[in-house]
């Protein structure tokens, strides 16, 4: 029993830091919260949420655009700016402290309608979102699906049958998109 407990603790010591590392690293989203630390320069430590432009204000160097970068790339970019006239050999770490969830909603004649989270590191299309919802029911009208975009007054009509047949292009989704699958008359 004691040996099993030691093995479990050893496993936990290996896995827990890796899981924490994964949550705090990766590609930075445009409204994520980050923590930026500069080794031996506590006054330059910066915490906060990125602006809608994907920037954060830092002491000495001002606004820095981080959205779309990996945490490693962001650290290197900040190091370069700090090295340019401020510090001799800056060492920077960037960690994502909170992610802003980006979602799409699938309504109507889907097998499992609901809200689905977008992966910040991958583009999701309308056909893939319908697939995440389990596909369409047998009474769905695949030719008259609507896509409602945030900030757009007019919905986009989508023919998914044409997309899957290769006759039309699939549509990349954005945060807040709502897909509605209507019922077929026949």
Buried (B, 14 or more C-beta within 10 A) or exposed (E): EEEEEEEEEEEEEEEEEEEEEEEBBBBBBBBBBBBBBBEEBEEBEBEEBBBEEBBBEBEEBEEBBBBEBBBEBBBEBBBEBBEEEBBEEBEBBBBBEEBEEBBBBBBBBBBEBEEBEBEBEEEBBBBBBBBBBEBBBEEBBBEBBBBBBEEEEEBBEBBBBEBEEEEEEBBEBBBBBBBBBBEBEE
